[in-house]
């Protein structure tokens, strides 16, 4: 039986339309939709098992976004010629969608759930990442899966002072604000983006504009669900509960948990052991034979610990480690820690530590981005690693997880805004942050360490960047709330907001915000941003005690780079037949020479690890590209000897005729014994034939003219 095809339309402020269609494709999924804007089309499906697996006390949700190369009329690269594992770009979109929809599932829903989003038609004028959240939520809306939505996501950019919702690719490239905002009809859920050193008020404005567009998209999803008839969701029972046991655990152990929280134990391990001792006390009090569900008790213990820790903040205005609400943990940093790297820094804040390196490469080291809608190269790469030992855990090293890709992307966004302009930076820059200790805010430690390492490497960044992770604990009944600066890992888990913000003294360069509570007002958000600003500046001042500005020069063993612009017709001369000339320069000097043809002509980039190699390579290139100047004197080499003179190479690839009459002032009757092939001689360029372009050389012009002998009287 054919399902009725239903289509709904959302109109943006500028008149562009987004359509949501269901009932045509993938009808065996629990929910499926096609979202279209321009020629961009996303197919989103969702499937959830009817029952939860035994012992599962969380939501096993997976979100996968993949771009089909056929959507842009392309065939994938590689041997298999098929889509493979997700790219970092696709993983980042998965994370953006996951972070928006995961908090909207009921807390007691634990069935395996999978959301798949595929780009089936691509259009650079309608960027798909801004539509992925809408597609996922719409698929859930037309299903019977329990979901407290709908939600949606939009991109907000600012171009020439004007805010644009879901800009084109060209508009996004010109913007000074690029943010993805997610929310419901009533609340903001998530914000992620990058900015060009903007102020806090500008960021708030962008969020407000994004939220207005989100409201319209949520209303259309509600209408879609009503027309489909999916407003009634499936019944489920994925949790057992014992309210009497819960109350008993609270009454017995709340005061003990609060007492541990008030001890202000700064060490994460010691604090965990102190809370763990209360659990051990409970277990030891049980008879050898009992029927108590320890998993259920463990859950209630966590609830009591969380409440005690939150109450400490709300009532006593102090924190688990004894800090004040706006206090940043102790900081120390060091640069040039690794002697063989091009740049390095250690940044430690509390129990979080990053060891970060900077490596400078050539254009040959650029990262190729091979995506369905984009094939380009990137000269800036940042990798974030989070090994198990950083938290005292045993964890196999099997490549970066999605979390590591996301944290690295946030740090990359924060730092790339202060890198030198493309034309001023000949290097491919790779930053690697290895997290050696972690107790909250490791991505922000990466930003700080990365900034210091760049300056240690001698990269002329516009300004140093710092980052801070903010948190919030609130009570919906009383309206009481507390904003926390530089949150611990425990405060992240028990809090209602995780808000990371990076920037220079001038303004914000990147942010990432996840809100876990309804009804966060813009006034509270402004308070958090202002407190974050104060924290960022404090961290910047601490960093400046170690290194305040880029070092004046690169490390001795870092590659030197010089860029020469040459005329278009000189490109072939530098390359030579089959690349012979440029290969010869590289082999004999040890330098790396890269030649590009651009609109203005040619660009030659020379990289060398020592000045001697650089000087040698530069001298050869300049000689090849030098324009012969009449009247100049050159060191030449005799290439051939003929009866009427000799041809002399006075510049690489440029020969001129040294006529027999121009060899010396005295008359030369024959070339025999006058010059030899391969002989080095000094010559002067005395003319260029306007018709043929041939060069005329003289040797006698460099010799003293003999005085005329007086005639006999």
C-alpha positions as CSV (number, residue, x, y, z in Angstrom):
1,X,0.0,0.0,0.0
2,X,1.4,3.4,-1.0
3,X,1.9,5.8,1.8
4,X,0.6,9.3,1.3
5,X,3.3,11.8,0.3
6,X,3.1,14.9,2.5
7,X,5.2,18.0,1.9
8,X,5.6,21.0,4.1
9,X,7.4,24.3,3.3
10,X,9.4,26.7,5.4
11,X,10.1,30.2,4.0
12,X,13.2,32.1,5.1
13,X,13.3,35.8,5.5
14,X,14.8,36.4,2.1
15,X,12.2,34.3,0.3
16,X,14.2,31.1,-0.1
17,X,12.3,27.9,0.7
18,X,13.0,24.7,2.5
19,X,10.7,21.7,1.9
20,X,10.2,18.6,4.1
21,X,8.8,15.6,2.3
22,X,7.7,12.3,3.8
23,X,6.0,9.2,2.5
24,X,8.0,8.7,-0.7
25,X,11.4,7.2,0.2
26,X,12.6,4.7,2.8
27,X,9.1,3.8,4.1
28,X,10.3,0.8,6.1
29,X,12.3,3.0,8.5
30,X,10.4,4.1,11.6
31,X,10.7,7.6,10.2
32,X,12.1,9.1,7.0
33,X,12.0,12.5,5.3
34,X,13.7,14.3,2.4
35,X,14.7,17.9,3.2
36,X,15.4,20.1,0.2
37,X,16.8,23.7,-0.2
38,X,17.7,24.7,-3.7
39,X,19.3,21.7,-5.3
40,X,20.5,20.3,-2.0
41,X,18.6,17.2,-0.8
42,X,19.1,15.3,2.4
43,X,17.5,11.9,3.1
44,X,17.1,11.3,6.9
45,X,15.9,8.0,8.4
46,X,15.6,6.9,12.0
47,X,15.1,3.4,13.4
48,X,14.8,2.4,17.0
49,X,14.5,-1.1,18.6
50,X,11.3,-1.8,20.5
51,X,13.1,-2.9,23.6
52,X,16.3,-2.0,25.4
53,X,19.1,-4.5,25.9
54,X,19.4,-5.9,29.4
55,X,21.6,-3.9,31.7
56,X,21.7,-0.8,29.5
57,X,21.0,2.4,31.5
58,X,21.7,5.0,28.8
59,X,20.5,5.9,25.3
60,X,22.6,4.0,22.7
61,X,22.1,6.6,20.0
62,X,24.2,6.7,16.8
63,X,24.0,9.6,14.3
64,X,25.7,9.1,10.9
65,X,25.9,11.7,8.2
66,X,27.4,10.8,4.8
67,X,27.8,12.7,1.6
68,X,27.3,10.6,-1.6
69,X,29.8,11.7,-4.2
70,X,27.1,11.2,-6.9
71,X,25.2,14.0,-5.3
72,X,27.7,16.4,-6.8
73,X,28.4,14.4,-10.0
74,X,31.7,13.1,-8.7
75,X,33.4,9.7,-8.4
76,X,35.3,9.0,-5.2
77,X,39.1,8.8,-5.3
78,X,41.0,5.8,-4.1
79,X,41.3,2.3,-5.4
80,X,37.7,1.1,-4.4
81,X,36.0,4.2,-6.0
82,X,33.3,4.1,-3.3
83,X,32.4,6.0,-0.2
84,X,34.5,4.8,2.7
85,X,34.8,5.7,6.3
86,X,33.4,9.1,7.3
87,X,35.7,12.1,6.7
88,X,36.4,14.5,9.6
89,X,34.0,16.9,8.0
90,X,31.2,14.3,8.1
91,X,32.0,13.3,11.6
92,X,31.7,17.0,12.7
93,X,28.2,17.2,11.2
94,X,27.3,13.9,13.0
95,X,28.4,15.5,16.3
96,X,26.4,18.7,15.7
97,X,23.2,16.8,15.1
98,X,23.9,14.3,18.0
99,X,24.5,17.1,20.5
100,X,21.2,18.8,19.5
101,X,18.9,15.7,19.5
102,X,20.4,13.6,22.3
103,X,19.1,15.7,25.2
104,X,15.6,15.6,23.8
105,X,15.0,11.9,24.2
106,X,13.3,10.9,27.5
107,X,15.8,10.1,30.3
108,X,14.4,6.6,30.7
109,X,14.5,5.6,27.0
110,X,17.3,3.1,26.4
111,X,16.5,1.4,23.1
112,X,19.2,1.2,20.4
113,X,18.4,4.2,18.1
114,X,20.1,5.1,14.8
115,X,19.8,8.2,12.7
116,X,21.2,8.2,9.2
117,X,21.4,11.3,7.1
118,X,22.6,11.2,3.5
119,X,23.4,14.0,1.1
120,X,21.7,12.7,-2.1
121,X,21.9,15.9,-4.1
122,X,24.4,18.7,-3.5
123,X,24.4,22.4,-4.2
124,X,27.2,24.8,-3.0
125,X,24.5,27.5,-2.8
126,X,22.6,25.6,-0.1
127,X,25.1,24.1,2.4
128,X,23.9,20.8,3.8
129,X,25.4,20.9,7.3
130,X,22.8,23.7,8.2
131,X,20.0,21.4,7.2
132,X,21.1,18.1,8.8
133,X,19.6,18.8,12.3
134,X,16.2,19.8,10.7
135,X,16.3,16.6,8.7
136,X,17.0,14.4,11.7
137,X,14.3,16.0,13.9
138,X,11.8,15.8,11.0
139,X,12.4,12.0,10.7
140,X,11.9,11.6,14.4
141,X,8.7,13.8,14.2
142,X,7.1,11.5,11.7
143,X,8.0,8.3,13.6
144,X,6.5,6.8,16.8
145,X,9.8,7.0,18.6
146,X,9.6,9.0,21.9
147,X,11.2,12.4,21.4
148,X,10.6,15.6,23.2
149,X,11.2,17.7,20.1
150,X,11.0,19.0,17.6
151,X,14.3,20.8,17.2
152,X,16.1,22.5,14.3
153,X,19.5,23.9,13.4
154,X,20.5,26.8,11.2
155,X,23.7,28.6,10.2
156,X,24.0,32.3,11.0
157,X,26.6,34.4,9.2
158,X,27.3,38.1,9.1
159,X,28.4,39.6,5.9
160,X,29.2,43.3,5.7
161,X,27.3,43.9,9.0
162,X,24.2,42.0,7.8
163,X,23.1,38.7,9.4
164,X,22.1,35.9,7.0
165,X,20.4,32.7,7.9
166,X,21.7,29.6,6.0
167,X,24.0,31.6,3.7
168,X,25.5,30.4,0.4
169,X,29.0,29.1,0.3
170,X,30.3,32.3,-1.1
171,X,28.5,34.4,1.6
172,X,29.9,32.1,4.3
173,X,33.5,32.6,3.0
174,X,33.1,36.4,3.3
175,X,31.5,36.4,6.8
176,X,33.1,37.4,10.1
177,X,30.6,35.2,12.1
178,X,29.9,31.6,11.1
179,X,27.7,29.8,13.7
180,X,25.5,26.8,13.8
181,X,22.6,27.3,16.3
182,X,20.3,24.6,17.5
183,X,17.2,25.0,19.5
184,X,13.5,24.1,20.2
185,X,10.5,26.4,20.0
186,X,11.4,27.8,23.5
187,X,15.1,27.2,24.1
188,X,18.6,27.2,22.7
189,X,20.2,23.8,22.8
190,X,23.6,24.2,21.1
191,X,25.9,26.8,19.5
192,X,29.1,26.1,17.6
193,X,31.1,28.4,15.4
194,X,34.0,30.7,14.6
195,X,34.3,34.5,14.6
196,X,36.8,37.2,13.6
197,X,37.4,38.6,17.1
198,X,33.9,39.8,17.7
199,X,32.2,41.2,20.8
200,X,29.9,39.3,23.1
201,X,26.9,41.4,22.1
202,X,27.4,40.4,18.4
203,X,27.4,36.8,19.4
204,X,24.1,37.1,21.4
205,X,22.5,38.9,18.4
206,X,23.5,36.1,16.0
207,X,22.0,33.5,18.4
208,X,18.7,35.5,18.7
209,X,18.4,35.7,14.9
210,X,19.1,32.0,14.5
211,X,16.5,31.1,17.1
212,X,13.8,33.1,15.3
213,X,14.4,30.9,12.2
214,X,14.5,27.8,14.3
215,X,11.0,28.5,15.7
216,X,9.5,28.6,12.2
217,X,11.1,25.3,11.3
218,X,9.8,23.7,14.6
219,X,6.3,24.8,13.9
220,X,6.3,23.2,10.5
221,X,7.5,19.9,12.0
222,X,4.6,19.9,14.4
223,X,2.2,20.4,11.5
224,X,3.9,17.6,9.6
225,X,3.6,15.2,12.5
226,X,-0.1,16.0,13.0
227,X,-0.8,15.4,9.3
228,X,1.1,12.2,9.3
229,X,-0.6,11.1,12.5
230,X,2.6,10.4,14.5
231,X,1.8,12.5,17.5
232,X,1.2,9.4,19.6
233,X,4.5,7.7,20.5
234,X,5.2,4.1,21.3
235,X,4.9,2.9,24.9
236,X,8.0,1.6,26.6
237,X,9.4,0.6,30.0
238,X,13.2,0.6,30.0
239,X,13.9,1.3,33.6
240,X,13.0,-0.3,36.9
241,X,12.6,2.0,39.9
242,X,12.1,1.7,43.6
243,X,11.0,5.1,45.0
244,X,11.2,3.8,48.6
245,X,14.8,2.7,48.1
246,X,15.6,6.0,46.3
247,X,14.3,8.0,49.2
248,X,16.0,5.8,51.8
249,X,19.4,6.2,50.0
250,X,18.9,10.0,49.9
251,X,17.9,10.3,53.5
252,X,20.8,8.2,54.7
253,X,23.6,9.4,52.6
254,X,22.9,12.9,51.4
255,X,24.6,14.6,54.4
256,X,27.6,12.4,54.1
257,X,27.9,13.2,50.4
258,X,27.6,16.9,51.1
259,X,30.2,16.7,53.8
260,X,32.7,15.2,51.3
261,X,31.8,17.9,48.7
262,X,32.5,20.6,51.4
263,X,36.0,19.2,52.0
264,X,37.2,21.1,48.9
265,X,39.5,18.3,47.7
266,X,41.3,19.6,44.6
267,X,42.8,16.3,43.6
268,X,40.3,14.4,41.3
269,X,41.5,10.9,42.4
270,X,41.4,11.7,46.1
271,X,37.9,13.3,45.8
272,X,36.7,10.2,43.9
273,X,38.1,7.9,46.7
274,X,36.3,10.0,49.3
275,X,32.9,9.6,47.6
276,X,33.7,6.0,46.9
277,X,34.3,5.3,50.6
278,X,30.6,6.1,51.2
279,X,29.6,3.5,48.7
280,X,32.0,1.0,50.3
281,X,30.4,1.7,53.6
282,X,26.9,0.9,52.2
283,X,28.1,-2.3,50.5
284,X,29.8,-3.5,53.7
285,X,26.6,-2.9,55.7
286,X,24.7,-5.4,53.5
287,X,24.3,-9.0,54.6
288,X,26.1,-11.7,52.7
289,X,22.9,-12.8,51.1
290,X,20.6,-10.1,49.9
291,X,18.3,-9.3,47.0
292,X,19.1,-5.7,46.6
293,X,19.8,-4.6,43.0
294,X,23.2,-2.9,43.4
295,X,23.0,-1.4,39.9
296,X,19.8,0.4,40.9
297,X,21.4,1.5,44.2
298,X,24.5,2.7,42.3
299,X,22.3,4.9,40.2
300,X,20.6,6.4,43.2
301,X,24.0,7.0,44.8
302,X,25.1,9.0,41.8
303,X,21.9,11.0,42.0
304,X,22.6,11.8,45.7
305,X,26.2,12.7,44.9
306,X,25.1,15.0,42.1
307,X,22.5,16.8,44.2
308,X,24.9,17.3,47.1
309,X,27.6,18.7,44.7
310,X,25.0,21.0,43.0
311,X,23.6,22.2,46.3
312,X,27.1,23.1,47.5
313,X,27.5,25.5,44.6
314,X,24.0,27.0,44.8
315,X,23.8,27.4,48.5
316,X,27.4,27.9,49.6
317,X,28.7,29.6,46.4
318,X,31.8,27.4,46.4
319,X,32.9,24.4,44.5
320,X,34.1,20.8,44.8
321,X,37.8,21.8,44.7
322,X,37.3,24.9,47.0
323,X,37.5,27.5,44.3
324,X,35.2,30.6,44.0
325,X,32.7,30.5,41.2
326,X,34.8,32.8,38.9
327,X,38.2,31.4,40.0
328,X,40.5,29.8,37.4
329,X,42.8,26.9,38.5
330,X,46.5,27.5,38.9
331,X,48.3,27.8,35.5
332,X,51.9,27.2,34.5
333,X,53.3,27.0,31.0
334,X,56.6,26.6,29.2
335,X,57.8,27.0,25.6
336,X,60.7,25.5,23.7
337,X,60.4,22.3,25.8
338,X,61.2,20.0,22.9
339,X,64.5,20.9,21.4
340,X,64.1,19.2,18.0
341,X,60.7,20.5,17.1
342,X,59.9,23.7,15.1
343,X,57.9,25.0,18.0
344,X,56.6,23.5,21.3
345,X,54.7,24.4,24.5
346,X,53.4,22.8,27.7
347,X,50.3,24.3,29.1
348,X,49.0,23.1,32.5
349,X,45.8,24.4,34.2
350,X,44.9,22.5,37.4
351,X,44.9,18.8,36.5
352,X,44.6,19.4,32.7
353,X,47.8,19.4,30.6
354,X,48.6,19.7,26.9
355,X,52.0,19.1,25.3
356,X,51.7,20.8,21.8
357,X,54.0,20.9,18.9
358,X,54.2,23.0,15.7
359,X,55.7,21.6,12.5
360,X,56.3,23.8,9.5
361,X,56.1,22.2,6.1
362,X,56.1,23.2,2.4
363,X,53.2,23.4,0.0
364,X,53.8,19.7,-0.7
365,X,52.6,19.0,2.8
366,X,49.2,20.6,2.4
367,X,46.2,18.5,3.3
368,X,43.9,17.5,0.5
369,X,40.2,17.8,1.2
370,X,38.3,15.4,-1.1
371,X,34.6,15.9,-0.3
372,X,31.5,15.6,-2.3
373,X,31.0,19.3,-2.6
374,X,34.6,20.4,-2.2
375,X,38.0,19.4,-3.4
376,X,40.6,21.8,-2.0
377,X,43.8,22.0,0.0
378,X,44.4,23.2,3.6
379,X,47.7,24.8,4.8
380,X,46.6,24.5,8.5
381,X,46.1,21.2,10.3
382,X,45.4,20.7,14.0
383,X,45.3,17.2,15.5
384,X,44.1,16.5,19.1
385,X,45.0,13.3,20.9
386,X,43.4,12.0,24.1
387,X,45.3,8.9,25.3
388,X,43.8,6.8,28.1
389,X,46.7,7.5,30.5
390,X,45.6,11.2,30.6
391,X,42.8,10.1,33.0
392,X,44.6,7.1,34.5
393,X,42.7,4.6,32.3
394,X,43.7,1.7,30.1
395,X,42.5,2.4,26.5
396,X,43.7,0.9,23.2
397,X,45.1,3.3,20.7
398,X,42.9,2.8,17.7
399,X,42.9,6.2,16.1
400,X,40.9,9.3,17.0
401,X,37.3,9.0,18.2
402,X,34.6,11.4,17.2
403,X,35.2,13.4,20.4
404,X,38.8,13.9,19.5
405,X,37.9,15.1,16.0
406,X,35.4,17.5,17.5
407,X,37.8,18.9,20.1
408,X,40.5,19.3,17.5
409,X,38.1,21.2,15.2
410,X,37.2,23.6,18.0
411,X,40.8,24.4,18.7
412,X,41.5,24.7,15.0
413,X,38.7,27.2,14.6
414,X,40.0,29.2,17.5
415,X,43.6,29.5,16.2
416,X,43.1,29.8,12.4
417,X,41.6,33.3,12.9
418,X,44.9,34.7,14.0
419,X,47.2,33.0,11.5
420,X,49.0,35.3,9.0
421,X,47.2,36.0,5.8
422,X,47.7,33.4,3.0
423,X,50.0,35.6,1.0
424,X,52.2,36.2,4.1
425,X,52.5,32.6,5.1
426,X,54.3,30.2,2.8
427,X,54.2,27.3,5.3
428,X,51.9,24.4,5.8
429,X,51.4,24.5,9.6
430,X,50.6,21.3,11.6
431,X,49.8,21.6,15.3
432,X,49.5,18.4,17.4
433,X,48.1,18.5,20.9
434,X,48.7,15.5,23.1
435,X,46.7,15.6,26.3
436,X,48.9,14.3,29.1
437,X,46.5,15.0,32.0
438,X,42.8,15.7,31.9
439,X,40.3,17.0,34.4
440,X,38.1,19.3,32.2
441,X,38.7,21.8,29.4
442,X,41.4,19.8,27.5
443,X,40.3,21.4,24.2
444,X,40.8,24.9,25.8
445,X,44.2,23.8,27.0
446,X,44.9,22.8,23.4
447,X,44.1,26.4,22.3
448,X,46.4,27.9,24.9
449,X,49.3,25.5,24.2
450,X,48.8,25.9,20.5
451,X,49.0,29.7,20.7
452,X,52.2,29.5,22.7
453,X,53.7,26.9,20.4
454,X,53.0,29.0,17.3
455,X,54.7,32.0,18.9
456,X,57.6,29.7,19.9
457,X,57.9,28.6,16.3
458,X,58.2,32.3,15.2
459,X,54.9,32.3,13.3
460,X,53.7,35.9,13.2
461,X,50.2,35.4,14.6
462,X,48.0,38.5,14.9
463,X,47.5,38.0,18.7
464,X,47.7,35.2,21.3
465,X,44.5,33.2,21.9
466,X,43.2,31.7,25.1
467,X,40.2,29.5,25.9
468,X,38.0,28.8,28.9
469,X,35.2,26.3,29.6
470,X,32.3,27.7,31.5
471,X,29.6,25.8,33.3
472,X,26.3,26.5,35.0
473,X,24.2,25.0,37.8
474,X,20.7,26.1,38.2
475,X,17.5,25.4,40.1
476,X,14.3,25.7,38.0
477,X,12.0,26.0,41.0
478,X,13.8,28.9,42.7
479,X,15.5,30.5,39.7
480,X,18.8,30.3,41.5
481,X,21.8,29.8,39.3
482,X,25.6,29.9,39.4
483,X,28.0,30.5,36.5
484,X,31.3,28.5,36.9
485,X,34.6,29.5,35.3
486,X,37.1,26.9,34.2
487,X,35.0,23.8,35.0
488,X,36.3,20.5,36.3
489,X,35.3,17.2,34.6
490,X,32.9,16.5,37.5
491,X,31.3,19.9,37.1
492,X,30.8,19.2,33.4
493,X,28.9,16.0,34.2
494,X,26.7,17.5,37.0
495,X,26.1,20.9,35.4
496,X,23.4,22.3,33.1
497,X,25.7,23.9,30.6
498,X,29.1,23.4,29.0
499,X,30.2,26.6,27.2
500,X,33.6,26.9,25.7
501,X,34.8,30.2,24.4
502,X,38.1,31.3,22.9
503,X,39.5,34.6,21.8
504,X,42.1,37.3,21.9
505,X,42.1,40.5,23.9
506,X,40.1,42.0,21.1
507,X,37.3,39.5,20.8
508,X,35.9,36.0,20.4
509,X,37.4,33.6,17.8
510,X,35.4,30.4,18.4
511,X,32.7,29.0,20.7
512,X,31.0,25.7,21.5
513,X,27.9,25.6,23.8
514,X,25.8,22.7,24.9
515,X,22.8,23.5,27.2
516,X,21.2,20.7,29.2
517,X,18.4,22.6,30.9
518,X,15.2,24.3,29.6
519,X,14.7,28.1,29.8
520,X,18.2,29.5,29.7
521,X,17.5,33.3,29.3
522,X,19.7,35.6,27.3
523,X,20.4,37.6,30.5
524,X,22.0,34.4,32.0
525,X,23.9,33.9,28.7
526,X,25.2,37.4,28.8
527,X,26.4,36.9,32.3
528,X,28.2,33.7,31.3
529,X,29.9,35.5,28.4
530,X,31.0,38.4,30.5
531,X,32.5,36.0,33.1
532,X,34.1,34.0,30.3
533,X,35.7,37.2,29.0
534,X,37.2,37.9,32.4
535,X,38.5,34.4,32.7
536,X,40.0,34.4,29.1
537,X,41.9,37.7,29.9
538,X,43.2,36.2,33.1
539,X,44.5,33.1,31.2
540,X,46.0,35.3,28.5
541,X,47.9,37.3,31.1
542,X,49.3,34.1,32.6
543,X,50.4,33.0,29.1
544,X,52.1,36.3,28.5
545,X,54.4,35.7,31.5
546,X,55.8,32.8,29.5
547,X,55.7,34.3,26.0
548,X,53.9,37.5,25.0
549,X,54.6,37.7,21.3
550,X,56.0,35.6,18.4
551,X,59.8,35.0,18.6
552,X,61.7,37.1,16.1
553,X,63.0,34.2,14.0
554,X,62.3,30.5,13.3
555,X,64.3,27.8,15.0
556,X,67.7,27.2,13.4
557,X,66.6,23.9,11.9
558,X,63.1,25.0,10.7
559,X,62.7,25.4,7.0
560,X,63.3,28.9,5.7
561,X,61.1,30.1,3.0
562,X,61.4,32.8,0.3
563,X,58.8,33.6,-2.4
564,X,59.7,35.1,-5.7
565,X,57.2,36.4,-8.3
566,X,58.3,35.9,-11.9
567,X,57.0,36.7,-15.3
568,X,54.7,34.0,-16.8
569,X,57.2,33.4,-19.7
570,X,59.9,32.6,-17.2
571,X,58.1,29.7,-15.7
572,X,59.2,27.3,-18.4
573,X,62.8,28.4,-18.0
574,X,62.9,27.7,-14.3
575,X,61.2,24.3,-14.7
576,X,63.3,23.3,-17.8
577,X,62.7,20.5,-20.3
578,X,60.9,17.7,-18.4
579,X,61.7,19.4,-15.1
580,X,65.4,19.1,-15.7
581,X,66.4,22.6,-14.4
582,X,64.3,22.7,-11.2
583,X,65.4,19.1,-10.3
584,X,69.0,20.1,-10.8
585,X,68.6,23.1,-8.5
586,X,67.0,20.9,-5.8
587,X,69.5,18.1,-6.1
588,X,72.6,20.4,-6.0
589,X,71.4,22.9,-3.4
590,X,69.3,20.7,-1.1
591,X,66.5,23.2,-1.2
592,X,62.8,22.5,-2.2
593,X,61.5,24.6,-5.1
594,X,57.8,24.8,-5.9
595,X,56.5,26.6,-8.9
596,X,52.9,27.7,-9.4
597,X,51.2,29.5,-12.2
598,X,48.8,32.2,-10.9
599,X,46.7,34.9,-12.5
600,X,49.5,37.5,-12.2
601,X,52.2,35.2,-13.6
602,X,54.4,32.8,-11.7
603,X,55.2,32.2,-8.0
604,X,58.4,30.4,-7.0
605,X,58.5,29.2,-3.3
606,X,61.9,28.1,-2.1
607,X,62.3,26.1,1.2
608,X,65.7,25.3,2.8
609,X,66.9,24.3,6.2
610,X,70.0,26.4,6.1
611,X,70.9,29.8,4.7
612,X,73.7,28.5,2.4
613,X,71.2,26.2,0.6
614,X,68.7,29.1,0.4
615,X,71.3,31.5,-1.0
616,X,72.5,29.0,-3.6
617,X,69.0,28.1,-4.8
618,X,67.9,31.7,-4.9
619,X,71.0,32.8,-6.8
620,X,70.3,30.2,-9.5
621,X,66.7,31.1,-9.8
622,X,67.4,34.8,-10.0
623,X,70.0,34.2,-12.7
624,X,67.5,32.2,-14.8
625,X,64.7,34.8,-14.4
626,X,66.9,37.8,-14.6
627,X,66.0,40.2,-17.5
628,X,69.2,41.1,-19.5
629,X,70.0,44.7,-19.1
630,X,72.0,46.5,-21.8
631,X,75.2,47.9,-20.2
632,X,75.4,45.3,-17.5
633,X,78.5,43.1,-17.0
634,X,78.1,39.4,-16.7
635,X,80.2,36.3,-15.9
636,X,79.8,34.2,-18.9
637,X,80.9,30.8,-20.2
638,X,82.0,30.1,-23.8
639,X,79.6,27.6,-25.3
640,X,80.9,27.4,-28.9
641,X,83.7,28.9,-31.1
642,X,83.1,29.8,-34.7
643,X,85.3,31.6,-37.3
644,X,83.5,34.9,-36.8
645,X,83.4,34.8,-32.9
646,X,82.0,32.8,-30.0
647,X,78.7,32.3,-28.4
648,X,78.8,32.9,-24.7
649,X,76.1,32.0,-22.1
650,X,76.0,35.1,-19.9
651,X,72.8,34.1,-18.0
652,X,71.3,30.6,-17.5
653,X,69.6,29.7,-20.8
654,X,70.7,33.0,-22.5
655,X,73.5,33.1,-25.1
656,X,74.9,36.1,-26.9
657,X,77.3,36.5,-29.8
658,X,80.8,37.8,-28.9
659,X,81.9,38.9,-32.4
660,X,85.5,38.5,-33.3
661,X,85.8,42.3,-33.5
662,X,84.6,42.6,-29.9
663,X,87.1,40.3,-28.3
664,X,89.9,42.9,-27.9
665,X,90.9,46.3,-29.2
666,X,93.7,44.9,-31.4
667,X,92.6,43.3,-34.7
668,X,92.0,39.6,-34.4
669,X,92.6,37.8,-37.7
670,X,91.5,34.3,-36.6
671,X,89.7,32.6,-33.6
672,X,92.3,29.9,-33.4
673,X,93.8,29.8,-29.9
674,X,91.8,32.9,-28.8
675,X,89.0,31.3,-26.7
676,X,88.2,27.7,-25.6
677,X,84.9,26.0,-25.1
678,X,84.0,26.1,-21.4
679,X,86.3,29.1,-20.7
680,X,84.9,31.6,-18.1
681,X,85.1,35.2,-19.4
682,X,83.6,38.5,-18.3
683,X,81.4,40.2,-21.0
684,X,79.3,43.3,-21.3
685,X,75.8,43.3,-23.0
686,X,76.1,46.0,-25.6
687,X,72.9,45.5,-27.6
688,X,69.8,43.6,-28.4
689,X,68.5,43.1,-32.0
690,X,65.0,44.6,-32.0
691,X,63.8,42.2,-34.7
692,X,65.4,38.9,-33.7
693,X,65.9,39.5,-29.9
694,X,69.5,38.3,-30.3
695,X,72.1,39.6,-27.8
696,X,75.4,41.2,-28.7
697,X,78.3,41.0,-26.3
698,X,81.6,42.7,-25.9
699,X,84.8,41.8,-24.1
700,X,86.9,44.7,-25.4
701,X,84.5,47.2,-23.8
702,X,85.8,46.0,-20.4
703,X,89.5,46.4,-21.5
704,X,91.4,49.7,-21.4
705,X,91.4,51.3,-24.8
706,X,95.1,51.6,-26.0
707,X,96.4,55.1,-26.7
708,X,97.0,56.0,-30.3
709,X,100.8,56.1,-31.3
710,X,102.0,59.4,-32.6
711,X,102.9,59.4,-36.3
712,X,106.5,60.0,-37.4
713,X,107.2,63.4,-38.6
